[in-house]
């Protein structure tokens, strides 16, 4: 049994969670320890799934205007808890919190391995997304 609620994690809690997920490979190495606290503080939506032992097993963070758009920046589940519906429940809760299925369009940048999961949720690849990215980006995995 997992409980999902709006919650702001500390940087230490989130980094510990990233070590137990595939989500930790989505961040650049540059100033990682400095930037994670800003991410956690400024996400419009911050949902956390915890198990009965109160351990973080899932996280969803996103940016929204609560009227039209939700951009999911982070969605991850502890490797030991995948395929239990946690990611699906987090996405459903985020969509409801942002304003609901009838009003909110959801966008995200999906890791190639996660595309099948998002397709099962009914999401489709979007051609019209643009990006502007001139930041330093050294790939690494949080360990």
Secondary structure, 3 states (H helix, E strand, C coil): CCEEEECCCCHHHHHHHHHCCCHHHCCECCCHHHHHHHHHHHCCEEEEEECCCCCEEEEEEEEECCCCEEEEEEEEECHHHCCCCHHHHHHHHHHHHHCCCCCCEEEECCCHHHHHHHHHCCCCCCCCCCCCCCCCCCECCCC
